[in-house]
Amino acid sequence: MTDLGAAPPGDPLPILKQWLERAAELTDRPNPHSLVLSTTGAEGCPDARVVLLKRFDERTGYLVFYTNYESAKGRQLEALAEACAVFHWDRLGLQARIRGPVLASPAEESDAYFATRSWQSRLAAWSSAQSQPVSSRAELNARMNETAARFGGDPGDWSRAAPPRVVARPSFWGGYRLFARAVELWMQGQARLHDRILWSRNLEAAGESSFRGGPWTAKRLQP
């Protein structure tokens, strides 16, 4: 695909899926599905950080990422459950922006993903009060040792220990689903005449963890 077409396609989600697949083929980029996630808390100040996309549901139109629910982003999403995600693949000359509401993933989905993480990462989820101050790196290591001992591992040095017994997901850690209410796709063009199209739709609540999307409307934007 060299442009987005003379007439905007009716649905941006298959295009986004295609772009994610192309990004995954980049051999010189270690995290092709990294994205900038922007949130706004109760105080009204914007914030942003890089997270990793772990799932894209093309049918419903949502992105999944995981974090500590008590982290800065978690507290901001608790205050205002809206976010914006930005992918930028400079090697491909592509950018995608997704905006919309955010819901916590179903517990069973978070449990399943947590079980796929390395045991060290599972211990770290228990040990780190994400976004909170810590006195030193030594304190973090001490917390990891304590967590390893709690789950049956070596309390002396977690980094050299054998894997502990099953480490269940903590209730304060899990997934979020960012549902696409608006999708803007951008393709680099000559002389900075980039191709830029914005799709938008209405969303209707469909249970605790999902929305149902209406038809998309599209408009081409000047670069």
Backbone as CSV, one residue per row, in Angstrom:
resi,resn,N_x,N_y,N_z,CA_x,CA_y,CA_z,C_x,C_y,C_z
1,MET,0.843,-1.191,0.000,0.000,0.000,0.000,0.880,1.244,0.000
2,THR,0.747,2.090,-1.038,1.548,3.308,-1.152,0.776,4.549,-0.755
3,ASP,-0.556,4.444,-0.659,-1.364,5.546,-0.171,-2.651,4.967,0.389
4,LEU,-3.485,5.829,0.943,-4.722,5.374,1.558,-5.908,5.416,0.605
5,GLY,-5.644,5.640,-0.678,-6.695,5.578,-1.673,-7.352,6.921,-1.925
6,ALA,-7.928,7.083,-3.105,-8.611,8.326,-3.445,-9.827,8.529,-2.548
7,ALA,-10.543,7.443,-2.275,-11.673,7.485,-1.349,-11.275,6.703,-0.105
8,PRO,-11.454,7.268,1.075,-11.044,6.564,2.289,-11.759,5.218,2.424
9,PRO,-11.039,4.152,2.785,-11.695,2.866,3.044,-12.729,3.018,4.149
10,GLY,-13.730,2.147,4.137,-14.809,2.276,5.094,-14.433,1.921,6.520
11,ASP,-13.378,1.117,6.709,-13.008,0.641,8.044,-11.485,0.741,8.192
12,PRO,-10.992,1.476,9.180,-9.540,1.614,9.329,-8.875,0.438,10.031
13,LEU,-9.651,-0.420,10.688,-9.048,-1.449,11.528,-8.260,-2.500,10.743
14,PRO,-8.746,-2.968,9.570,-7.915,-3.897,8.797,-6.598,-3.265,8.342
15,ILE,-6.629,-1.959,8.048,-5.393,-1.288,7.655,-4.430,-1.241,8.834
16,LEU,-4.934,-0.914,10.018,-4.086,-0.885,11.197,-3.492,-2.260,11.469
17,LYS,-4.279,-3.303,11.319,-3.758,-4.654,11.505,-2.620,-4.937,10.528
18,GLN,-2.819,-4.533,9.272,-1.785,-4.738,8.259,-0.510,-3.992,8.625
19,TRP,-0.646,-2.780,9.117,0.529,-2.008,9.506,1.253,-2.640,10.696
20,LEU,0.502,-3.157,11.651,1.121,-3.837,12.795,1.885,-5.066,12.331
21,GLU,1.338,-5.783,11.372,2.029,-6.955,10.836,3.300,-6.554,10.104
22,ARG,3.242,-5.460,9.343,4.446,-4.987,8.650,5.506,-4.546,9.643
23,ALA,5.075,-3.888,10.721,6.035,-3.451,11.732,6.722,-4.635,12.392
24,ALA,5.970,-5.725,12.601,6.544,-6.912,13.242,7.625,-7.551,12.388
25,GLU,7.649,-7.252,11.087,8.656,-7.807,10.194,9.962,-7.021,10.205
26,LEU,9.980,-5.880,10.895,11.204,-5.082,10.964,12.225,-5.796,11.847
27,THR,13.316,-6.214,11.265,14.305,-6.990,12.016,15.229,-6.119,12.859
28,ASP,15.241,-4.811,12.608,16.154,-3.935,13.339,15.450,-3.142,14.431
29,ARG,14.215,-3.522,14.766,13.485,-2.830,15.821,13.044,-3.850,16.865
30,PRO,13.568,-3.753,18.095,13.282,-4.787,19.101,11.843,-4.803,19.589
31,ASN,11.169,-3.664,19.592,9.785,-3.599,20.086,8.897,-2.909,19.045
32,PRO,8.598,-3.607,17.952,7.829,-2.960,16.877,6.412,-2.578,17.280
33,HIS,5.895,-3.165,18.355,4.532,-2.860,18.783,4.510,-1.948,20.008
34,SER,5.609,-1.234,20.229,5.590,-0.236,21.300,4.755,0.959,20.858
35,LEU,4.106,1.583,21.822,3.262,2.732,21.520,3.373,3.749,22.641
36,VAL,3.108,4.999,22.308,3.038,6.050,23.323,1.599,6.139,23.792
37,LEU,1.404,5.978,25.087,0.072,6.038,25.679,-0.067,7.341,26.453
38,SER,-1.050,8.143,26.083,-1.298,9.417,26.747,-2.578,9.330,27.573
39,THR,-2.497,9.846,28.808,-3.645,9.854,29.706,-3.722,11.224,30.376
40,THR,-4.861,11.476,31.010,-5.059,12.726,31.747,-5.763,12.403,33.053
41,GLY,-5.181,12.828,34.160,-5.769,12.545,35.457,-6.757,13.601,35.898
42,ALA,-7.164,13.502,37.169,-8.165,14.406,37.712,-7.687,15.854,37.730
43,GLU,-6.364,16.065,37.806,-5.833,17.422,37.860,-5.806,18.086,36.487
44,GLY,-6.068,17.330,35.429,-6.153,17.892,34.089,-4.849,18.008,33.342
45,CYS,-3.758,17.502,33.901,-2.456,17.580,33.238,-2.224,16.330,32.394
46,PRO,-1.824,16.487,31.133,-1.562,15.319,30.289,-0.282,14.612,30.721
47,ASP,-0.221,13.317,30.456,0.941,12.503,30.783,1.100,11.473,29.672
48,ALA,2.316,10.987,29.468,2.555,10.012,28.405,3.723,9.124,28.779
49,ARG,3.710,7.897,28.239,4.790,6.949,28.435,4.685,5.886,27.339
50,VAL,5.728,5.091,27.192,5.732,4.023,26.193,5.299,2.717,26.867
51,VAL,4.352,2.026,26.252,3.932,0.705,26.709,3.968,-0.235,25.503
52,LEU,3.781,-1.523,25.769,3.806,-2.516,24.700,2.396,-3.021,24.410
53,LEU,2.039,-3.009,23.140,0.776,-3.601,22.723,0.889,-5.113,22.846
54,LYS,-0.049,-5.729,23.538,-0.033,-7.174,23.699,-1.115,-7.874,22.897
55,ARG,-2.111,-7.127,22.455,-3.160,-7.726,21.632,-3.902,-6.620,20.908
56,PHE,-4.277,-6.908,19.672,-5.132,-6.011,18.913,-6.328,-6.807,18.429
57,ASP,-7.511,-6.419,18.880,-8.743,-7.073,18.452,-9.303,-6.291,17.270
58,GLU,-9.071,-6.798,16.089,-9.496,-6.091,14.871,-11.011,-6.044,14.736
59,ARG,-11.694,-7.092,15.204,-13.150,-7.162,15.022,-13.862,-6.094,15.841
60,THR,-13.532,-6.026,17.135,-14.180,-5.043,18.007,-13.476,-3.695,17.948
61,GLY,-12.172,-3.727,17.772,-11.402,-2.491,17.654,-10.853,-1.995,18.967
62,TYR,-10.069,-2.831,19.653,-9.428,-2.357,20.880,-7.992,-2.875,20.976
63,LEU,-7.175,-2.104,21.695,-5.788,-2.436,21.970,-5.681,-2.878,23.422
64,VAL,-4.817,-3.841,23.702,-4.621,-4.327,25.061,-3.180,-4.069,25.509
65,PHE,-3.043,-3.490,26.688,-1.738,-3.355,27.330,-1.901,-3.717,28.794
66,TYR,-0.791,-3.996,29.469,-0.826,-4.444,30.859,0.020,-3.539,31.736
67,THR,-0.404,-3.409,32.991,0.320,-2.539,33.914,-0.163,-2.782,35.336
68,ASN,0.462,-2.083,36.259,0.004,-2.045,37.645,-1.176,-1.064,37.715
69,TYR,-2.319,-1.510,38.212,-3.489,-0.648,38.271,-3.288,0.545,39.212
70,GLU,-2.318,0.435,40.130,-2.053,1.516,41.072,-0.910,2.424,40.621
71,SER,-0.423,2.217,39.408,0.624,3.072,38.854,0.053,4.438,38.510
72,ALA,0.917,5.344,38.064,0.442,6.674,37.677,-0.608,6.587,36.577
73,LYS,-0.351,5.773,35.558,-1.323,5.662,34.473,-2.622,5.023,34.963
74,GLY,-2.497,4.045,35.880,-3.690,3.417,36.424,-4.551,4.392,37.209
75,ARG,-3.908,5.226,38.013,-4.661,6.219,38.789,-5.297,7.254,37.868
76,GLN,-4.589,7.633,36.809,-5.148,8.598,35.867,-6.345,8.007,35.124
77,LEU,-6.246,6.737,34.739,-7.361,6.095,34.050,-8.544,5.876,34.982
78,GLU,-8.283,5.727,36.270,-9.367,5.634,37.237,-10.126,6.952,37.315
79,ALA,-9.382,8.069,37.208,-10.007,9.388,37.274,-10.688,9.762,35.966
80,LEU,-10.084,9.398,34.839,-10.639,9.715,33.522,-10.283,8.567,32.584
81,ALA,-11.247,7.730,32.313,-11.003,6.496,31.560,-11.009,6.748,30.054
82,GLU,-10.140,7.643,29.617,-9.946,7.955,28.201,-8.451,8.017,27.935
83,ALA,-8.041,7.591,26.747,-6.608,7.599,26.436,-6.407,7.751,24.934
84,CYS,-5.164,8.039,24.580,-4.745,8.109,23.181,-3.476,7.287,23.027
85,ALA,-3.423,6.483,21.991,-2.236,5.684,21.682,-1.660,6.141,20.349
86,VAL,-0.335,6.215,20.281,0.336,6.624,19.048,1.402,5.598,18.695
87,PHE,1.309,5.052,17.498,2.371,4.229,16.919,3.098,5.073,15.886
88,HIS,4.427,4.992,15.876,5.191,5.672,14.844,6.268,4.725,14.348
89,TRP,6.170,4.359,13.070,7.159,3.476,12.461,7.904,4.286,11.408
90,ASP,8.985,4.938,11.838,9.695,5.831,10.920,10.304,5.076,9.748
91,ARG,10.710,3.823,9.960,11.287,3.055,8.851,10.247,2.778,7.767
92,LEU,8.988,2.774,8.134,7.920,2.514,7.167,7.228,3.784,6.705
93,GLY,7.527,4.900,7.348,6.846,6.144,7.003,5.377,6.117,7.375
94,LEU,5.059,5.498,8.529,3.666,5.326,8.940,3.465,5.787,10.386
95,GLN,2.285,6.293,10.654,1.911,6.656,12.021,0.423,6.375,12.191
96,ALA,0.052,5.919,13.387,-1.356,5.666,13.700,-1.669,6.242,15.069
97,ARG,-2.801,6.901,15.162,-3.290,7.444,16.434,-4.654,6.850,16.709
98,ILE,-4.839,6.346,17.936,-6.100,5.721,18.340,-6.561,6.403,19.619
99,ARG,-7.790,6.905,19.647,-8.329,7.570,20.823,-9.650,6.930,21.217
100,GLY,-9.898,6.869,22.534,-11.167,6.336,22.979,-11.166,5.957,24.441
101,PRO,-12.252,5.344,24.906,-12.390,4.969,26.310,-11.568,3.728,26.641
102,VAL,-11.268,3.588,27.923,-10.448,2.479,28.412,-11.212,1.734,29.495
103,LEU,-11.215,0.398,29.392,-11.824,-0.467,30.395,-10.808,-1.503,30.849
104,ALA,-10.909,-1.938,32.086,-10.056,-3.021,32.563,-10.408,-4.309,31.828
105,SER,-9.396,-5.091,31.496,-9.627,-6.381,30.847,-10.309,-7.345,31.811
106,PRO,-11.032,-8.336,31.305,-11.603,-9.356,32.190,-10.502,-10.042,32.995
107,ALA,-10.808,-10.401,34.239,-9.800,-10.996,35.123,-9.191,-12.250,34.528
108,GLU,-10.013,-13.078,33.885,-9.480,-14.319,33.329,-8.493,-14.053,32.195
109,GLU,-8.709,-12.975,31.453,-7.778,-12.615,30.385,-6.448,-12.148,30.967
110,SER,-6.509,-11.356,32.032,-5.282,-10.915,32.694,-4.558,-12.090,33.334
111,ASP,-5.313,-13.026,33.930,-4.697,-14.218,34.521,-3.938,-15.015,33.463
112,ALA,-4.567,-15.196,32.315,-3.951,-15.998,31.256,-2.668,-15.357,30.758
113,TYR,-2.692,-14.034,30.571,-1.474,-13.384,30.105,-0.385,-13.420,31.170
114,PHE,-0.750,-13.159,32.424,0.239,-13.144,33.508,0.963,-14.479,33.588
115,ALA,0.249,-15.574,33.337,0.856,-16.905,33.408,1.904,-17.123,32.329
116,THR,1.870,-16.334,31.251,2.860,-16.493,30.182,4.148,-15.728,30.451
117,ARG,4.139,-14.835,31.431,5.325,-14.048,31.728,6.363,-14.899,32.445
118,SER,7.621,-14.505,32.328,8.671,-15.227,33.036,8.424,-15.139,34.540
119,TRP,8.909,-16.124,35.289,8.676,-16.099,36.730,9.329,-14.879,37.372
120,GLN,10.454,-14.408,36.799,11.085,-13.205,37.341,10.175,-11.995,37.175
121,SER,9.524,-11.895,36.008,8.619,-10.773,35.770,7.394,-10.858,36.665
122,ARG,6.944,-12.072,36.942,5.804,-12.218,37.846,6.173,-11.795,39.260
123,LEU,7.384,-12.149,39.696,7.832,-11.699,41.009,7.950,-10.180,41.052
124,ALA,8.444,-9.597,39.962,8.621,-8.148,39.919,7.282,-7.426,40.024
125,ALA,6.229,-8.004,39.420,4.905,-7.377,39.506,4.447,-7.298,40.956
126,TRP,4.753,-8.313,41.746,4.413,-8.306,43.164,5.305,-7.359,43.955
127,SER,6.566,-7.222,43.544,7.559,-6.525,44.357,7.580,-5.021,44.163
128,SER,7.142,-4.548,43.011,7.252,-3.129,42.687,5.943,-2.390,42.907
129,ALA,5.975,-1.373,43.745,4.850,-0.444,43.870,5.037,0.603,42.778
130,GLN,4.649,0.258,41.582,4.990,1.035,40.388,4.621,2.510,40.533
131,SER,5.551,3.359,40.145,5.433,4.823,40.149,5.648,5.447,41.524
132,GLN,5.808,4.618,42.565,6.046,5.155,43.898,7.545,5.323,44.148
133,PRO,7.964,6.298,44.978,9.388,6.491,45.263,9.988,5.264,45.951
134,VAL,11.278,5.057,45.734,12.016,3.985,46.401,13.380,4.535,46.798
135,SER,13.885,4.121,47.936,15.110,4.721,48.472,16.351,4.323,47.691
136,SER,16.376,3.108,47.143,17.589,2.645,46.464,17.287,1.401,45.639
137,ARG,18.228,1.059,44.771,18.122,-0.190,44.015,18.191,-1.379,44.972
138,ALA,18.970,-1.226,46.042,19.099,-2.309,47.016,17.748,-2.636,47.642
139,GLU,16.918,-1.618,47.877,15.596,-1.872,48.445,14.735,-2.687,47.487
140,LEU,14.821,-2.373,46.197,14.068,-3.147,45.214,14.511,-4.603,45.221
141,ASN,15.832,-4.837,45.250,16.340,-6.202,45.273,15.887,-6.926,46.534
142,ALA,15.881,-6.218,47.661,15.434,-6.830,48.905,13.964,-7.241,48.809
143,ARG,13.151,-6.402,48.174,11.745,-6.746,48.001,11.589,-7.978,47.112
144,MET,12.407,-8.064,46.071,12.359,-9.240,45.197,12.742,-10.492,45.967
145,ASN,13.749,-10.398,46.822,14.144,-11.550,47.626,13.016,-11.981,48.553
146,GLU,12.345,-11.008,49.165,11.231,-11.307,50.056,10.082,-11.972,49.294
147,THR,9.804,-11.452,48.091,8.727,-12.027,47.284,9.072,-13.447,46.859
148,ALA,10.336,-13.665,46.461,10.768,-15.008,46.069,10.581,-15.984,47.219
149,ALA,10.945,-15.558,48.430,10.791,-16.428,49.591,9.316,-16.725,49.860
150,ARG,8.455,-15.716,49.662,7.028,-15.900,49.929,6.421,-16.950,49.005
151,PHE,6.937,-17.024,47.768,6.405,-17.981,46.806,7.239,-19.254,46.711
152,GLY,8.095,-19.472,47.684,8.831,-20.726,47.739,10.180,-20.719,47.049
153,GLY,10.682,-19.557,46.658,11.983,-19.470,46.012,13.098,-19.230,47.019
154,ASP,14.297,-18.972,46.521,15.463,-18.728,47.369,15.371,-17.320,47.942
155,PRO,15.350,-17.154,49.264,15.243,-15.816,49.847,16.550,-15.037,49.821
156,GLY,17.659,-15.704,49.458,18.956,-15.037,49.504,19.254,-14.189,48.282
157,ASP,19.008,-14.731,47.101,19.329,-14.020,45.857,18.369,-14.508,44.778
158,TRP,17.333,-13.721,44.525,16.317,-14.130,43.563,16.891,-14.356,42.173
159,SER,17.949,-13.615,41.802,18.488,-13.708,40.444,19.174,-15.044,40.180
160,ARG,19.562,-15.747,41.237,20.222,-17.043,41.081,19.336,-18.197,41.514
161,ALA,18.144,-17.893,41.921,17.267,-18.920,42.483,16.619,-19.753,41.384
162,ALA,16.230,-20.957,41.766,15.402,-21.768,40.884,14.006,-21.164,40.863
163,PRO,13.255,-21.410,39.817,11.893,-20.844,39.754,11.063,-21.257,40.964
164,PRO,10.364,-20.324,41.579,9.492,-20.672,42.703,8.249,-21.388,42.204
165,ARG,7.396,-21.792,43.143,6.135,-22.414,42.755,5.259,-21.381,42.039
166,VAL,4.102,-21.781,41.639,3.231,-20.926,40.838,3.067,-19.552,41.496
167,VAL,3.270,-18.500,40.692,3.106,-17.130,41.171,1.827,-16.576,40.553
168,ALA,0.781,-16.467,41.363,-0.507,-15.991,40.865,-0.464,-14.497,40.590
169,ARG,-1.361,-14.032,39.753,-1.426,-12.612,39.425,-1.945,-11.811,40.611
170,PRO,-1.263,-10.715,40.966,-1.799,-9.855,42.023,-3.023,-9.099,41.524
171,SER,-3.941,-8.819,42.427,-5.186,-8.157,42.039,-4.962,-6.739,41.533
172,PHE,-3.813,-6.144,41.878,-3.536,-4.767,41.473,-2.806,-4.692,40.134
173,TRP,-2.702,-5.801,39.435,-1.972,-5.838,38.161,-2.851,-6.514,37.118
174,GLY,-2.896,-5.940,35.907,-3.690,-6.578,34.863,-3.756,-5.754,33.594
175,GLY,-4.714,-6.094,32.762,-4.799,-5.482,31.447,-5.804,-4.363,31.357
176,TYR,-5.617,-3.554,30.325,-6.578,-2.523,29.943,-6.896,-2.690,28.466
177,ARG,-8.112,-2.348,28.116,-8.529,-2.318,26.717,-8.826,-0.875,26.323
178,LEU,-8.125,-0.394,25.325,-8.381,0.931,24.761,-9.218,0.740,23.498
179,PHE,-10.456,1.202,23.543,-11.378,1.032,22.421,-11.283,2.222,21.466
180,ALA,-11.195,1.916,20.202,-11.029,2.952,19.186,-12.346,3.648,18.898
181,ARG,-12.464,4.885,19.349,-13.562,5.757,18.949,-13.133,6.582,17.736
182,ALA,-11.831,6.879,17.680,-11.255,7.621,16.553,-9.921,6.974,16.182
183,VAL,-9.689,6.841,14.896,-8.429,6.305,14.367,-7.942,7.254,13.289
184,GLU,-6.721,7.719,13.446,-6.107,8.560,12.411,-4.877,7.849,11.872
185,LEU,-4.878,7.615,10.562,-3.754,6.966,9.899,-3.026,7.977,9.031
186,TRP,-1.702,7.897,9.088,-0.832,8.871,8.410,0.225,8.119,7.634
187,MET,0.391,8.501,6.366,1.436,7.924,5.528,2.305,9.043,4.982
188,GLN,3.599,8.847,5.080,4.537,9.863,4.614,4.425,10.055,3.104
189,GLY,4.421,11.321,2.681,4.341,11.624,1.263,5.465,12.546,0.814
190,GLN,5.607,12.706,-0.472,6.638,13.582,-1.016,6.298,15.039,-0.721
191,ALA,7.355,15.843,-0.549,7.207,17.279,-0.316,6.306,17.575,0.888
192,ARG,6.293,16.648,1.836,5.485,16.780,3.048,3.988,16.812,2.771
193,LEU,3.579,16.341,1.603,2.155,16.186,1.306,1.723,14.798,1.767
194,HIS,1.687,14.638,3.057,1.399,13.337,3.642,-0.068,12.960,3.445
195,ASP,-0.334,11.671,3.470,-1.695,11.154,3.379,-2.204,10.972,4.800
196,ARG,-3.336,11.588,5.111,-3.815,11.627,6.499,-5.337,11.534,6.508
197,ILE,-5.857,10.482,7.139,-7.301,10.272,7.182,-7.724,9.977,8.622
198,LEU,-8.826,10.586,9.034,-9.374,10.404,10.364,-10.722,9.704,10.266
199,TRP,-10.841,8.570,10.954,-12.109,7.841,11.058,-12.664,8.031,12.469
200,SER,-13.961,8.124,12.607,-14.578,8.214,13.922,-15.890,7.432,13.919
201,ARG,-16.319,7.048,15.119,-17.561,6.282,15.269,-18.074,6.471,16.691
202,ASN,-19.321,6.135,16.901,-19.890,6.119,18.241,-19.683,4.753,18.868
203,LEU,-19.525,4.740,20.189,-19.386,3.497,20.932,-20.519,3.388,21.938
204,GLU,-21.035,2.175,22.075,-22.105,1.887,23.027,-21.627,0.801,23.976
205,ALA,-21.812,1.006,25.286,-21.385,0.027,26.278,-22.024,-1.324,25.991
206,ALA,-21.204,-2.383,26.125,-21.679,-3.748,25.880,-21.115,-4.657,26.971
207,GLY,-21.503,-4.423,28.213,-20.981,-5.193,29.329,-19.888,-4.436,30.050
208,GLU,-19.286,-5.090,31.062,-18.294,-4.437,31.889,-16.969,-4.219,31.172
209,SER,-16.664,-5.029,30.165,-15.328,-4.990,29.568,-15.342,-4.720,28.075
210,SER,-16.457,-4.207,27.539,-16.492,-4.046,26.090,-17.418,-2.914,25.673
211,PHE,-17.217,-2.477,24.444,-18.093,-1.528,23.766,-18.495,-2.120,22.423
212,ARG,-19.613,-1.652,21.917,-20.066,-2.008,20.583,-19.944,-0.770,19.716
213,GLY,-19.252,-0.909,18.582,-18.997,0.235,17.725,-20.038,0.415,16.641
214,GLY,-20.373,1.669,16.360,-21.250,1.986,15.249,-20.466,2.100,13.957
215,PRO,-21.112,2.539,12.880,-20.418,2.673,11.595,-19.369,3.787,11.640
216,TRP,-18.320,3.610,10.864,-17.250,4.604,10.782,-17.616,5.701,9.790
217,THR,-17.215,6.908,10.104,-17.224,8.004,9.138,-15.788,8.480,8.962
218,ALA,-15.443,8.893,7.770,-14.053,9.240,7.471,-13.962,10.609,6.834
219,LYS,-12.846,11.278,7.104,-12.553,12.534,6.416,-11.048,12.657,6.241
220,ARG,-10.684,13.156,5.079,-9.267,13.370,4.798,-8.824,14.696,5.410
221,LEU,-7.655,14.692,6.045,-7.116,15.888,6.686,-5.921,16.397,5.898
222,GLN,-5.755,17.700,5.901,-4.567,18.287,5.300,-3.342,17.995,6.173
223,PRO,-2.202,17.793,5.546,-1.004,17.461,6.318,-0.427,18.636,7.064
